[in-house]
Every structure is written in C-alpha cells, then in structure tokens.
C-alpha cells in the first residue's frame, strides 16, 4: 500500500480500515451518497447498481459477492454488464466517470 511521506505509518490503522470495508461502514458526504445512488440509475439494473456502488466504495469483488449474497462469478457478470452499459472496461475508468458525473452535478446544480 502506498502512503505519502507526510502520513506517519503509525497513524494509519490497517486493521481499522479493513474492518470498515468488511462491514461496509464507510460513511461518505451526503452529496457523494446521493450521487452514488443516482449514478447509472437510468441504464443499469438494480443489481448492477448495487455492484457499482460497492465498487465505488472500494470493496473488492469477493467481498461484494459476499455482501450481496451472490456467487463471485455472478458479481463479475453484473460488473461486466454495468461496465459495458457505461462504456467502460476497468475500475479506474468507473471511478473517473463517477468523478466526472459528480463534478457535472455539482457544477450544474450547485447541490445534489
């Protein structure tokens, strides 16, 4: 894991972060939460939206499958279908498109 030199390693608790991801306890800004729920909702199925939201929260595929109580291969199918519908082929492209979506909304609306 990469940490900038300005962050002391002792101040970064890997165990605490891992538990938060495991429990999906990541609390985000209200505007980001709203954007997560609006992102792709016009073209993605409900399950594809669930998968995309968890990807955008930083969860790995196996944990997404476990959280949604589906097989890992099924998670992969939903993720692949979502990527295809969004014109993407990777997690990094998904994050970039989400950030562009969030920026556009914040610029146009000033608020979600």
N, C-alpha and C positions, 0 to 999 in steps of 0.2 A: 504494500500500500504506500502511495506517495503522500508525504506530508511536507508542506513548505517549512523551510528552516525556522520561520518565525513562530511556529507552533511547537511547544515543548511536548515531546512524546509522552511525558508523564501526565499531561493534562488531557490526553486523548484516551478515553477508555474504550478499548475494542470490545470488551465483554458487554458493556452497557449498550453500545451501538448495535451489536449483534442481537441482543435481547430485544431491542426496539424494533429492528427489522423483522425478527422472528414473530413478534406479536403484532406487527403492523401498527405500532403505536406512534407512528410518525405524524405529528401534528403540523400542518402547514398553514400558512397565511390563508385567511378566508378567501381572498381573491384567487389564490392559486387553487384552493379546493374547488371553488366554483368553476374555474377554467378546466380543471381535471374532469369534472362532470359534464361539461359542455363539449369538450374536445372530441370530435369524430362522431358525436351522437346522431348526426344526420345520415351517416352512411354505414356505421358499424352496428352489428347485432349487440344485444345486451351483454352476452358473454364475451365478445371481442372487446367491448368497452371495459369490462371488468379486468380482463387480462392487460389491456393497455394501461389502465390506471395503476395497476400494481407494478408493471414495468417502469412506469414513470415515477413511482415511489422508490425505485431502486431494488426491488426484490428480484432474486434470481429465479429462473424458470421452475426449478424443482419446488421452491417454496411457494411460488404462485400456484402450481398444480395442487400442492397440499392445502393451501389456504382455500382454494375453490373446490376442493374435494373432487378433482378430476385427475385422470392419468397424465403423466408428463407429456406423452405423445399428443394427447388431446389439447393440452396447453399450447404445444408447438403448432398445432394446426390452427387454433384460434389466433395465435400471434402472427403466423404466416398470412392468414386470410386478412387480418387487420392491416398488416404491412402492405399487402397487395392493393387493398382498397384505398389506402392512403398514399400509394405510390412510393413506398419506402422499401428498403431491404436490410435495415440494421437498426439496432437500438439507438445508436448515436444519431442516425437520421430522424428517428422518432423524437428524441429529446430536442433536436434542433427545430423540427416542425412544431412541437409543442411550445417552445420558447417564442417562435415567430407568431404563433396563434395568440399566446398570452400578450405579447407586445402589441399586436394589432388591436386586440380588445382594449387594452389599457390606453392605447393612443386614441382610439376612436370613441370609446365610451367614457374614458377617464376613471371608470369604475366598472366592476362587473355587475 
